């Protein structure tokens, strides 16, 4: 089937996740023909007229069959990921690494065989710079030698480079840092976790205390920025064959951010109170149902609201640490010099997504 878009048709793999949702929306709003692929229908894209195909990328036969049913696809944004329960320990797990490698191959082999591909965008992250095994160079630059350590990024990248050379399509690799957005029930998105924590503390008559350890200065990427970068990379000649770090363009501290988050959610601040959000939230499923009933929220079970993101929160807030870890700053000079110059205020970004979750009745706005 011929595609009516002047640019082509883009396939978004992992469309129910953070980046997949944002990328699908960015391409659709730019007038592209968008096809989405994920196990679950992408809830946050229900207002758009998109073609969606349900598929488990771990099933090669199903992938081949679904690819055979797709319209012509000229571009791909691959944002799918498989994570293990508990999140962080799985990052170096051979089973998790191998599964992610096979998922990409299961989709891309039959797609490439159709001969229509022009460009693929692949998502990595700053784990590529080896912070789990050694201090990162500061700033981390895309030109630095690969840090060999267990992760699926290298399986993905090596496969994509070889396949792109064989089939003649271009590719771009994006490495965003700490993505935040509107999705709940995903593996690494902090606004729902922060909002649930605030609501439960208020329900228990407790203040919104910062639960982390020693200050850790971070960089983040609003998911809308990532979606726009995917759109830019799809047709930008300067992005062909390149890897780019991607952040909002500034640094921040979670502890410094806490008062603005409290104001957005309408909860009183309190003194620091170190605690594991993974443990605290896990023990309060029944209490969350009370919060949902009291505030008339969408009835989402706590486990379905959090996904694995509460484990990510403990990491990001540096829970249990008396000292900050080595810094994890990346240079974004390369992507800006290539022409993508968007920037985002990180405090406004986090407050925006908390307000969005409250407006959708996923979280309560206390006052």
C-alpha positions as a Markdown table, in Angstrom:
| # | Residue | x | y | z |
|---|---|---|---|---|
| 1 | Unk | 0.0 | 0.0 | 0.0 |
| 2 | Unk | 1.5 | 3.3 | -1.0 |
| 3 | Unk | 2.0 | 5.9 | 1.8 |
| 4 | Unk | 0.3 | 9.3 | 1.4 |
| 5 | Unk | 2.8 | 11.2 | 3.5 |
| 6 | Unk | 5.4 | 13.2 | 1.6 |
| 7 | Unk | 8.1 | 12.0 | 3.9 |
| 8 | Unk | 7.0 | 8.4 | 4.2 |
| 9 | Unk | 5.5 | 6.1 | 6.8 |
| 10 | Unk | 7.1 | 5.7 | 10.2 |
| 11 | Unk | 6.8 | 2.6 | 12.3 |
| 12 | Unk | 7.1 | 3.3 | 16.1 |
| 13 | Unk | 8.2 | 0.1 | 18.0 |
| 14 | Unk | 7.4 | 0.3 | 21.7 |
| 15 | Unk | 4.6 | 2.8 | 21.1 |
| 16 | Unk | 3.0 | 2.4 | 24.6 |
| 17 | Unk | 6.2 | 3.5 | 26.3 |
| 18 | Unk | 7.6 | 6.9 | 27.1 |
| 19 | Unk | 9.7 | 7.6 | 23.9 |
| 20 | Unk | 7.4 | 5.6 | 21.6 |
| 21 | Unk | 4.3 | 7.6 | 22.6 |
| 22 | Unk | 6.2 | 11.0 | 22.3 |
| 23 | Unk | 7.7 | 10.0 | 18.9 |
| 24 | Unk | 4.4 | 8.8 | 17.5 |
| 25 | Unk | 2.8 | 12.1 | 18.5 |
| 26 | Unk | 5.6 | 14.2 | 17.1 |
| 27 | Unk | 5.5 | 12.5 | 13.7 |
| 28 | Unk | 1.7 | 12.5 | 13.6 |
| 29 | Unk | 1.6 | 16.2 | 14.4 |
| 30 | Unk | 4.1 | 16.9 | 11.6 |
| 31 | Unk | 1.8 | 15.2 | 9.1 |
| 32 | Unk | 3.5 | 11.8 | 8.8 |
| 33 | Unk | 1.7 | 8.5 | 8.3 |
| 34 | Unk | 2.3 | 6.7 | 11.7 |
| 35 | Unk | 2.1 | 3.0 | 12.4 |
| 36 | Unk | 2.4 | 1.9 | 16.0 |
| 37 | Unk | 3.7 | -1.4 | 17.4 |
| 38 | Unk | 3.5 | -2.6 | 21.0 |
| 39 | Unk | 1.9 | -5.4 | 23.0 |
| 40 | Unk | -0.5 | -2.9 | 24.6 |
| 41 | Unk | -2.5 | -0.4 | 22.7 |
| 42 | Unk | -0.9 | 3.0 | 23.3 |
| 43 | Unk | -3.4 | 4.6 | 25.7 |
| 44 | Unk | -2.0 | 8.1 | 25.3 |
| 45 | Unk | -2.4 | 8.1 | 21.5 |
| 46 | Unk | -6.1 | 7.3 | 21.5 |
| 47 | Unk | -6.9 | 10.7 | 20.2 |
| 48 | Unk | -4.9 | 10.2 | 17.1 |
| 49 | Unk | -5.9 | 8.3 | 14.0 |
| 50 | Unk | -3.0 | 5.8 | 13.9 |
| 51 | Unk | -2.7 | 2.3 | 12.6 |
| 52 | Unk | -1.8 | 0.0 | 15.6 |
| 53 | Unk | -0.5 | -3.5 | 15.5 |
| 54 | Unk | -0.2 | -5.6 | 18.7 |
| 55 | Unk | 2.9 | -7.8 | 18.8 |
| 56 | Unk | 5.3 | -9.3 | 21.2 |
| 57 | Unk | 8.7 | -8.7 | 19.8 |
| 58 | Unk | 10.1 | -11.7 | 21.6 |
| 59 | Unk | 8.1 | -13.9 | 19.1 |
| 60 | Unk | 9.9 | -14.1 | 15.8 |
| 61 | Unk | 7.1 | -15.8 | 13.9 |
| 62 | Unk | 4.6 | -13.3 | 15.1 |
| 63 | Unk | 6.9 | -10.4 | 14.1 |
| 64 | Unk | 7.4 | -11.8 | 10.6 |
| 65 | Unk | 3.6 | -12.2 | 10.2 |
| 66 | Unk | 2.8 | -8.7 | 11.4 |
| 67 | Unk | 5.5 | -7.2 | 9.3 |
| 68 | Unk | 3.9 | -8.9 | 6.3 |
| 69 | Unk | 0.7 | -7.1 | 7.1 |
| 70 | Unk | 2.2 | -3.6 | 7.5 |
| 71 | Unk | 1.8 | -0.9 | 4.9 |
| 72 | Unk | 5.0 | 0.3 | 3.3 |
| 73 | Unk | 7.4 | 1.5 | 6.1 |
| 74 | Unk | 10.2 | 3.9 | 5.2 |
| 75 | Unk | 11.3 | 5.0 | 8.7 |
| 76 | Unk | 11.5 | 3.2 | 12.1 |
| 77 | Unk | 11.9 | 4.5 | 15.6 |
| 78 | Unk | 12.9 | 1.6 | 17.8 |
| 79 | Unk | 11.9 | 2.4 | 21.4 |
| 80 | Unk | 11.0 | -1.1 | 22.7 |
| 81 | Unk | 12.8 | -2.5 | 25.7 |
| 82 | Unk | 12.6 | -5.6 | 27.9 |
| 83 | Unk | 13.4 | -5.2 | 31.6 |
| 84 | Unk | 13.4 | -7.7 | 34.4 |
| 85 | Unk | 11.6 | -7.2 | 37.8 |
| 86 | Unk | 13.6 | -5.0 | 40.1 |
| 87 | Unk | 15.0 | -3.2 | 37.1 |
| 88 | Unk | 18.6 | -2.3 | 38.0 |
| 89 | Unk | 20.0 | -5.8 | 38.6 |
| 90 | Unk | 18.7 | -6.9 | 35.2 |
| 91 | Unk | 20.8 | -4.3 | 33.3 |
| 92 | Unk | 23.8 | -6.7 | 33.4 |
| 93 | Unk | 21.8 | -9.9 | 33.2 |
| 94 | Unk | 22.7 | -12.1 | 30.2 |
| 95 | Unk | 19.0 | -13.2 | 29.7 |
| 96 | Unk | 17.8 | -9.6 | 29.7 |
| 97 | Unk | 20.6 | -8.5 | 27.3 |
| 98 | Unk | 20.0 | -11.4 | 24.9 |
| 99 | Unk | 16.2 | -10.9 | 24.9 |
| 100 | Unk | 16.6 | -7.3 | 23.9 |
| 101 | Unk | 19.0 | -8.2 | 21.2 |
| 102 | Unk | 16.6 | -10.8 | 19.7 |
| 103 | Unk | 13.7 | -8.4 | 19.9 |
| 104 | Unk | 15.4 | -5.9 | 17.6 |
| 105 | Unk | 16.5 | -8.6 | 15.2 |
| 106 | Unk | 13.0 | -10.2 | 15.1 |
| 107 | Unk | 11.5 | -6.9 | 13.9 |
| 108 | Unk | 14.3 | -5.5 | 11.7 |
| 109 | Unk | 15.2 | -8.6 | 9.7 |
| 110 | Unk | 11.8 | -9.0 | 8.1 |
| 111 | Unk | 11.4 | -5.2 | 7.8 |
| 112 | Unk | 14.7 | -4.8 | 6.0 |
| 113 | Unk | 13.9 | -7.7 | 3.7 |
| 114 | Unk | 11.0 | -5.6 | 2.2 |
| 115 | Unk | 13.6 | -3.2 | 0.8 |
| 116 | Unk | 11.7 | 0.1 | 1.6 |
| 117 | Unk | 13.6 | 1.3 | 4.7 |
| 118 | Unk | 15.3 | 4.7 | 4.5 |
| 119 | Unk | 16.1 | 5.5 | 8.1 |
| 120 | Unk | 16.1 | 3.9 | 11.6 |
| 121 | Unk | 16.4 | 5.7 | 14.9 |
| 122 | Unk | 17.6 | 3.6 | 17.8 |
| 123 | Unk | 17.4 | 4.7 | 21.5 |
| 124 | Unk | 20.2 | 4.0 | 23.9 |
| 125 | Unk | 21.1 | 6.0 | 27.1 |
| 126 | Unk | 23.9 | 7.1 | 29.2 |
| 127 | Unk | 24.5 | 3.6 | 30.5 |
| 128 | Unk | 26.5 | 3.4 | 27.2 |
| 129 | Unk | 29.3 | 5.3 | 29.0 |
| 130 | Unk | 29.9 | 2.6 | 31.6 |
| 131 | Unk | 28.9 | 4.4 | 34.8 |
| 132 | Unk | 27.9 | 1.0 | 36.2 |
| 133 | Unk | 31.4 | -0.3 | 36.0 |
| 134 | Unk | 33.6 | 2.8 | 36.2 |
| 135 | Unk | 33.4 | 6.6 | 36.6 |
| 136 | Unk | 32.3 | 8.3 | 33.4 |
| 137 | Unk | 34.5 | 10.7 | 31.6 |
| 138 | Unk | 33.2 | 14.3 | 32.2 |
| 139 | Unk | 31.6 | 15.2 | 30.0 |
| 140 | Unk | 30.8 | 12.0 | 28.2 |
| 141 | Unk | 31.2 | 12.5 | 24.5 |
| 142 | Unk | 29.9 | 10.4 | 21.6 |
| 143 | Unk | 33.5 | 10.2 | 20.2 |
| 144 | Unk | 34.9 | 8.5 | 23.2 |
| 145 | Unk | 35.9 | 4.8 | 22.9 |
| 146 | Unk | 33.3 | 2.3 | 23.8 |
| 147 | Unk | 33.3 | 1.1 | 27.4 |
| 148 | Unk | 32.9 | -2.6 | 27.1 |
| 149 | Unk | 30.6 | -3.9 | 29.8 |
| 150 | Unk | 27.4 | -6.1 | 29.9 |
| 151 | Unk | 24.5 | -4.3 | 28.3 |
| 152 | Unk | 22.3 | -4.7 | 25.3 |
| 153 | Unk | 23.2 | -1.4 | 23.6 |
| 154 | Unk | 26.2 | -3.0 | 21.9 |
| 155 | Unk | 24.1 | -5.9 | 20.5 |
| 156 | Unk | 21.7 | -3.4 | 19.1 |
| 157 | Unk | 24.3 | -1.0 | 17.7 |
| 158 | Unk | 26.4 | -3.7 | 16.1 |
| 159 | Unk | 23.4 | -5.4 | 14.5 |
| 160 | Unk | 22.0 | -2.1 | 13.2 |
| 161 | Unk | 25.3 | -0.9 | 11.7 |
| 162 | Unk | 25.8 | -4.2 | 9.9 |
| 163 | Unk | 22.2 | -4.4 | 8.6 |
| 164 | Unk | 22.2 | -0.8 | 7.5 |
| 165 | Unk | 25.3 | -1.3 | 5.5 |
| 166 | Unk | 23.8 | -4.5 | 4.0 |
| 167 | Unk | 20.4 | -3.0 | 3.1 |
| 168 | Unk | 21.4 | 0.6 | 2.4 |
| 169 | Unk | 19.3 | 2.5 | 4.9 |
| 170 | Unk | 20.6 | 5.3 | 7.2 |
| 171 | Unk | 20.4 | 5.3 | 11.0 |
| 172 | Unk | 20.8 | 7.6 | 14.0 |
| 173 | Unk | 21.4 | 6.6 | 17.7 |
| 174 | Unk | 20.0 | 8.9 | 20.4 |
| 175 | Unk | 21.3 | 8.8 | 24.0 |
| 176 | Unk | 18.9 | 10.8 | 26.2 |
| 177 | Unk | 19.4 | 11.2 | 29.9 |
| 178 | Unk | 16.7 | 10.5 | 32.5 |
| 179 | Unk | 13.5 | 10.8 | 30.4 |
| 180 | Unk | 10.3 | 12.2 | 32.1 |
| 181 | Unk | 6.9 | 12.3 | 30.6 |
| 182 | Unk | 3.2 | 11.3 | 31.0 |
| 183 | Unk | 3.2 | 7.5 | 30.9 |
| 184 | Unk | 2.4 | 5.4 | 33.9 |
| 185 | Unk | 3.2 | 1.7 | 34.4 |
| 186 | Unk | 6.5 | 1.9 | 32.5 |
| 187 | Unk | 10.0 | 1.0 | 33.6 |
| 188 | Unk | 11.7 | 4.4 | 34.1 |
| 189 | Unk | 9.4 | 7.4 | 34.6 |
| 190 | Unk | 9.5 | 9.3 | 37.8 |
| 191 | Unk | 6.5 | 11.7 | 37.8 |
| 192 | Unk | 4.0 | 9.0 | 38.6 |
| 193 | Unk | 6.2 | 7.7 | 41.4 |
| 194 | Unk | 6.7 | 11.1 | 42.9 |
| 195 | Unk | 3.0 | 11.9 | 42.7 |
| 196 | Unk | 1.9 | 8.6 | 44.3 |
| 197 | Unk | 4.5 | 9.0 | 47.1 |
| 198 | Unk | 3.2 | 12.6 | 47.8 |
| 199 | Unk | -0.4 | 11.4 | 47.9 |
| 200 | Unk | 0.3 | 8.4 | 50.2 |
| 201 | Unk | 2.3 | 10.6 | 52.6 |
| 202 | Unk | -0.5 | 13.1 | 52.7 |
| 203 | Unk | -3.1 | 10.3 | 53.3 |
| 204 | Unk | -1.0 | 9.2 | 56.3 |
| 205 | Unk | -0.7 | 12.7 | 57.7 |
| 206 | Unk | 2.9 | 13.0 | 56.8 |
| 207 | Unk | 4.8 | 15.7 | 54.9 |
| 208 | Unk | 6.3 | 15.4 | 51.4 |
| 209 | Unk | 9.9 | 14.8 | 52.6 |
| 210 | Unk | 12.7 | 14.2 | 50.2 |
| 211 | Unk | 13.4 | 10.4 | 50.5 |
| 212 | Unk | 16.9 | 10.3 | 49.0 |
| 213 | Unk | 20.5 | 10.4 | 50.1 |
| 214 | Unk | 23.4 | 12.7 | 49.3 |
| 215 | Unk | 22.8 | 15.3 | 46.5 |
| 216 | Unk | 23.4 | 13.9 | 43.1 |
| 217 | Unk | 23.4 | 16.5 | 40.3 |
| 218 | Unk | 21.5 | 15.2 | 37.3 |
| 219 | Unk | 20.5 | 16.0 | 33.7 |
| 220 | Unk | 17.1 | 15.1 | 32.3 |
| 221 | Unk | 15.3 | 15.0 | 28.9 |
| 222 | Unk | 11.6 | 15.9 | 28.6 |
| 223 | Unk | 10.0 | 13.2 | 26.5 |
| 224 | Unk | 8.6 | 15.8 | 24.1 |
| 225 | Unk | 12.2 | 16.9 | 23.4 |
| 226 | Unk | 13.1 | 13.3 | 22.7 |
| 227 | Unk | 10.1 | 12.9 | 20.3 |
| 228 | Unk | 11.1 | 16.1 | 18.4 |
| 229 | Unk | 14.7 | 14.8 | 18.2 |
| 230 | Unk | 13.4 | 11.5 | 16.6 |
| 231 | Unk | 11.4 | 13.5 | 14.1 |
| 232 | Unk | 14.5 | 15.7 | 13.3 |
| 233 | Unk | 16.8 | 12.7 | 12.9 |
| 234 | Unk | 14.5 | 11.0 | 10.4 |
| 235 | Unk | 15.2 | 13.4 | 7.6 |
| 236 | Unk | 18.3 | 15.4 | 8.7 |
| 237 | Unk | 21.4 | 14.6 | 6.6 |
| 238 | Unk | 23.7 | 15.6 | 9.4 |
| 239 | Unk | 22.2 | 12.9 | 11.6 |
| 240 | Unk | 22.9 | 10.0 | 9.2 |
| 241 | Unk | 25.1 | 7.4 | 10.8 |
| 242 | Unk | 25.6 | 9.5 | 13.9 |
| 243 | Unk | 25.2 | 9.0 | 17.7 |
| 244 | Unk | 23.9 | 12.0 | 19.8 |
| 245 | Unk | 23.6 | 12.7 | 23.5 |
| 246 | Unk | 20.4 | 14.4 | 24.3 |
| 247 | Unk | 19.4 | 16.4 | 27.4 |
| 248 | Unk | 17.2 | 19.4 | 28.3 |
| 249 | Unk | 20.3 | 21.5 | 28.3 |
| 250 | Unk | 20.8 | 22.1 | 32.0 |
| 251 | Unk | 21.6 | 20.3 | 35.3 |
| 252 | Unk | 19.5 | 20.0 | 38.4 |
| 253 | Unk | 19.3 | 18.5 | 41.9 |
| 254 | Unk | 16.3 | 16.5 | 43.1 |
| 255 | Unk | 16.5 | 18.0 | 46.5 |
| 256 | Unk | 16.5 | 21.5 | 45.1 |
| 257 | Unk | 13.5 | 20.6 | 42.9 |
| 258 | Unk | 11.4 | 19.2 | 45.7 |
| 259 | Unk | 9.7 | 22.5 | 46.8 |
| 260 | Unk | 8.4 | 23.1 | 43.2 |
| 261 | Unk | 7.0 | 19.6 | 43.1 |
| 262 | Unk | 5.3 | 20.0 | 46.4 |
| 263 | Unk | 3.7 | 23.2 | 45.2 |
| 264 | Unk | 2.5 | 21.6 | 42.0 |
| 265 | Unk | 0.9 | 18.7 | 43.9 |
| 266 | Unk | -0.5 | 20.8 | 46.7 |
| 267 | Unk | 1.3 | 19.0 | 49.6 |
| 268 | Unk | 3.3 | 20.4 | 52.5 |
| 269 | Unk | 7.1 | 20.0 | 52.5 |
| 270 | Unk | 8.9 | 18.3 | 55.4 |
| 271 | Unk | 12.5 | 17.7 | 56.4 |
| 272 | Unk | 14.5 | 15.1 | 54.6 |
| 273 | Unk | 13.4 | 11.5 | 55.5 |
| 274 | Unk | 15.5 | 8.9 | 53.8 |
| 275 | Unk | 13.5 | 5.9 | 52.7 |
| 276 | Unk | 13.3 | 3.4 | 49.9 |
| 277 | Unk | 10.4 | 4.3 | 47.6 |
| 278 | Unk | 10.5 | 0.7 | 46.2 |
| 279 | Unk | 9.8 | -0.6 | 49.7 |
| 280 | Unk | 7.5 | 2.1 | 50.9 |
| 281 | Unk | 5.2 | 2.1 | 47.9 |
| 282 | Unk | 5.2 | -1.7 | 47.6 |
| 283 | Unk | 3.7 | -2.0 | 51.1 |
| 284 | Unk | 0.8 | 0.4 | 50.5 |
| 285 | Unk | -1.3 | -1.1 | 47.7 |
| 286 | Unk | -4.4 | -1.1 | 50.0 |
| 287 | Unk | -3.8 | 2.4 | 51.1 |
| 288 | Unk | -3.5 | 3.6 | 47.4 |
| 289 | Unk | -7.0 | 2.1 | 46.8 |
| 290 | Unk | -8.2 | 4.4 | 49.6 |
| 291 | Unk | -6.6 | 7.4 | 48.0 |
| 292 | Unk | -8.2 | 6.5 | 44.7 |
| 293 | Unk | -11.6 | 6.3 | 46.2 |
| 294 | Unk | -11.3 | 9.5 | 48.3 |
| 295 | Unk | -10.2 | 11.6 | 45.3 |
| 296 | Unk | -12.2 | 9.9 | 42.6 |
| 297 | Unk | -9.2 | 8.8 | 40.6 |
| 298 | Unk | -9.0 | 6.4 | 37.7 |
| 299 | Unk | -9.0 | 3.0 | 39.4 |
| 300 | Unk | -5.4 | 1.8 | 38.5 |
| 301 | Unk | -3.8 | -0.7 | 40.8 |
| 302 | Unk | -0.5 | 0.5 | 42.3 |
| 303 | Unk | 1.6 | -2.1 | 40.6 |
| 304 | Unk | 0.1 | -1.1 | 37.2 |
| 305 | Unk | 0.7 | 2.6 | 38.0 |
| 306 | Unk | 4.4 | 2.2 | 39.0 |
| 307 | Unk | 5.7 | -0.4 | 36.6 |
| 308 | Unk | 9.3 | -0.7 | 37.6 |
| 309 | Unk | 9.8 | 3.0 | 38.1 |
| 310 | Unk | 9.9 | 3.0 | 41.9 |
| 311 | Unk | 13.1 | 1.0 | 41.7 |
| 312 | Unk | 14.5 | 3.7 | 39.3 |
| 313 | Unk | 13.5 | 6.3 | 41.8 |
| 314 | Unk | 15.7 | 4.8 | 44.5 |
| 315 | Unk | 18.6 | 5.0 | 42.1 |
| 316 | Unk | 17.9 | 8.5 | 40.9 |
| 317 | Unk | 17.4 | 9.9 | 44.4 |
| 318 | Unk | 20.6 | 8.2 | 45.6 |
| 319 | Unk | 18.7 | 6.5 | 48.4 |
| 320 | Unk | 21.0 | 5.1 | 51.2 |
| 321 | Unk | 24.1 | 6.9 | 50.1 |
| 322 | Unk | 26.0 | 9.3 | 52.3 |
| 323 | Unk | 28.1 | 10.5 | 49.4 |
| 324 | Unk | 27.2 | 11.5 | 45.8 |
| 325 | Unk | 28.3 | 9.0 | 43.2 |
| 326 | Unk | 30.7 | 10.1 | 40.4 |
| 327 | Unk | 29.0 | 12.7 | 38.1 |
| 328 | Unk | 27.2 | 11.5 | 35.0 |
| 329 | Unk | 27.2 | 14.6 | 32.8 |
| 330 | Unk | 27.1 | 14.3 | 29.0 |
| 331 | Unk | 28.0 | 16.8 | 26.3 |
| 332 | Unk | 25.2 | 17.8 | 24.0 |
| 333 | Unk | 27.5 | 20.0 | 21.8 |
| 334 | Unk | 27.4 | 17.5 | 18.9 |
| 335 | Unk | 23.6 | 17.4 | 18.4 |
| 336 | Unk | 23.4 | 21.2 | 18.7 |
| 337 | Unk | 26.1 | 21.7 | 16.2 |
| 338 | Unk | 24.3 | 19.3 | 13.9 |
| 339 | Unk | 21.2 | 21.6 | 14.1 |
| 340 | Unk | 18.9 | 20.3 | 16.8 |
| 341 | Unk | 18.9 | 23.1 | 19.4 |
| 342 | Unk | 15.7 | 22.6 | 21.4 |
| 343 | Unk | 16.0 | 23.1 | 25.2 |
| 344 | Unk | 13.6 | 22.6 | 28.1 |
| 345 | Unk | 13.4 | 24.0 | 31.6 |
| 346 | Unk | 13.6 | 20.8 | 33.7 |
| 347 | Unk | 11.7 | 22.1 | 36.7 |
| 348 | Unk | 8.8 | 23.3 | 34.4 |
| 349 | Unk | 9.0 | 19.9 | 32.7 |
| 350 | Unk | 8.5 | 17.8 | 35.8 |
| 351 | Unk | 5.8 | 20.1 | 37.2 |
| 352 | Unk | 4.0 | 20.0 | 33.8 |
| 353 | Unk | 3.9 | 16.2 | 33.8 |
| 354 | Unk | 2.8 | 16.0 | 37.4 |
| 355 | Unk | 0.0 | 18.5 | 36.6 |
| 356 | Unk | -0.9 | 16.4 | 33.5 |
| 357 | Unk | -1.2 | 13.2 | 35.5 |
| 358 | Unk | -3.5 | 15.1 | 38.0 |
| 359 | Unk | -5.6 | 16.5 | 35.2 |
| 360 | Unk | -6.1 | 13.0 | 33.8 |
| 361 | Unk | -7.1 | 11.8 | 37.3 |
| 362 | Unk | -4.2 | 9.4 | 37.6 |
| 363 | Unk | -2.9 | 11.4 | 40.6 |
| 364 | Unk | -4.7 | 13.6 | 43.0 |
| 365 | Unk | -4.1 | 17.3 | 43.3 |
| 366 | Unk | -4.4 | 17.7 | 47.1 |
| 367 | Unk | -5.1 | 21.5 | 47.2 |
